[in-house]
Amino acid sequence: MTPEALGARLVALLAPVEVTPSVSGGQRYARATVDVPPTSWLEAVRATRDDAELACDFFDWLSAVDELAEGFDVVAHLWSTRLRHGVLLRTRLPRGAPTVASVVDIYPGAAWHERETHEMFGIGFAGHGELRPLLLPPEFEGHPLRKEFVLASRVAKPWPGAKEPGESEAGGGRRPIRPPGVPAPGEWGTTPTPAGAGGVGEGPRGGTPARPAGERPARPAPGARPARTPRPAGAADGQVAPERPTPGAGPVADPPARGGQTDDDGGTP
């Protein structure tokens, strides 16, 4: 079935509930995407699994998308191992009370995904029964994948993206750039200045001073060239003149003939 036919089939199964079908992706990655109201979430997941024409018997993944003032989108991807097609189910939850029915009774493999989505976005799944921490320590506060969550590590450390390639760390001249995920000055604590911004902070107490530049050797004046080391007289280009024996150092033995053999006394036969 084509993605359009899959979406139309699910619309017919959920009638008279208001359902919006569409297609996500393109070409071989096209997927039927069906938006359903939160009250019909459980019914839509069950119909996608049990209908003979859809037969999505494999639960692939479940996650969420933060749409800020519009709320959260909970998305699940279901796949048919027999018919080789997939369906994306999506529902939007209000930001004030983001809760939807759990699908663990239909797909037991969704338990891990719902726990992660609850932990990262703060979305509740009614009927799950075990939404305990999965990835973060129990004392962690907040939901890191919400867009209003401030990434403290980006505030405490210089952001590499504040400099263009080739700019020195001590130089500056450019206005300090606030890292992604850090609010505007005055909204949350003090925003440190990235290295290379000249030590001018954005927060009320200033920023982190720029690191000092490493000491470099002084450059020679224009036109000045270092003195060259004189080469031995008579030396050809790329060759070194042979050393002369020092007076009084005694006789120097002649080298053996090239390709010849030496006898036991060191002479050439």
Backbone hydrogen bonds, N-H to C=O, Kabsch-Sander energy under -0.5 kcal/mol:
donor,donor_aa,acceptor,acceptor_aa,energy
6,L,2,T,-2.3
7,G,3,P,-2.3
8,A,4,E,-2.2
9,R,5,A,-2.2
10,L,6,L,-2.0
11,V,7,G,-2.1
12,A,8,A,-2.0
13,L,9,R,-1.9
14,L,10,L,-1.8
15,A,11,V,-0.6
17,V,14,L,-2.5
19,V,17,V,-0.7
20,T,35,D,-2.2
22,S,33,T,-2.2
24,S,31,R,-2.8
29,Y,26,G,-2.1
30,A,27,Q,-1.4
31,R,24,S,-2.5
32,A,86,G,-0.9
33,T,22,S,-2.9
34,V,88,L,-2.8
35,D,20,T,-2.7
36,V,34,V,-0.5
36,V,90,R,-2.6
40,S,37,P,-1.5
41,W,38,P,-1.3
44,A,40,S,-2.4
45,V,41,W,-2.1
46,R,42,L,-2.2
47,A,43,E,-2.3
48,T,44,A,-2.0
49,R,45,V,-1.4
50,D,46,R,-2.7
51,D,47,A,-2.0
55,A,51,D,-2.8
56,C,48,T,-2.4
57,D,55,A,-1.6
58,F,79,W,-2.7
59,F,57,D,-0.5
60,D,58,F,-0.6
60,D,77,H,-2.1
61,W,77,H,-1.1
63,S,75,V,-2.4
65,V,73,D,-1.9
67,E,65,V,-0.7
67,E,71,G,-2.6
70,E,67,E,-1.9
71,G,68,L,-1.9
72,F,93,L,-2.2
73,D,65,V,-2.5
74,V,72,F,-0.6
74,V,91,T,-2.9
75,V,63,S,-2.6
75,V,73,D,-0.5
76,A,89,L,-2.6
77,H,61,W,-2.6
78,L,76,A,-0.5
78,L,87,V,-2.7
79,W,58,F,-2.8
80,S,85,H,-2.7
81,T,79,W,-0.7
84,R,80,S,-1.5
85,H,80,S,-0.5
87,V,78,L,-2.6
88,L,32,A,-3.4
89,L,76,A,-2.8
89,L,87,V,-0.6
90,R,34,V,-2.4
91,T,74,V,-2.0
93,L,72,F,-3.3
99,T,97,A,-1.4
100,V,124,G,-2.2
102,S,126,A,-2.8
106,I,103,V,-0.8
107,Y,103,V,-3.1
110,A,107,Y,-2.2
111,A,108,P,-1.7
113,H,109,G,-0.5
114,E,110,A,-2.6
115,R,111,A,-1.9
116,E,112,W,-2.2
117,T,113,H,-2.4
118,H,114,E,-2.3
119,E,115,R,-2.1
120,M,116,E,-2.7
121,F,117,T,-2.2
122,G,117,T,-0.5
122,G,118,H,-1.3
123,I,117,T,-0.8
124,G,98,P,-2.8
126,A,100,V,-1.9
126,A,124,G,-0.5
128,H,125,F,-1.9
132,R,130,E,-1.6
140,F,137,P,-1.8
145,L,120,M,-1.6
146,R,143,H,-1.8
149,F,146,R,-1.5
151,L,181,G,-1.0
152,A,150,V,-1.1
154,R,151,L,-1.1
155,V,151,L,-0.8
155,V,152,A,-0.7
156,A,152,A,-2.3
157,K,153,S,-1.4
162,A,159,W,-1.9
163,K,160,P,-1.4
167,E,164,E,-2.1
182,V,179,P,-1.6
186,G,189,G,-0.7
187,E,184,A,-2.0
188,W,184,A,-0.6
197,A,194,P,-1.5
200,V,197,A,-0.9
201,G,199,G,-0.7
202,E,191,T,-1.2
203,G,191,T,-0.8
206,G,203,G,-1.2
207,G,199,G,-0.5
224,A,221,A,-2.0
235,A,232,P,-1.6
239,Q,236,A,-2.3
249,A,246,T,-1.9
253,A,251,P,-0.5
260,G,257,A,-1.8
263,D,267,G,-2.7
266,G,263,D,-1.6
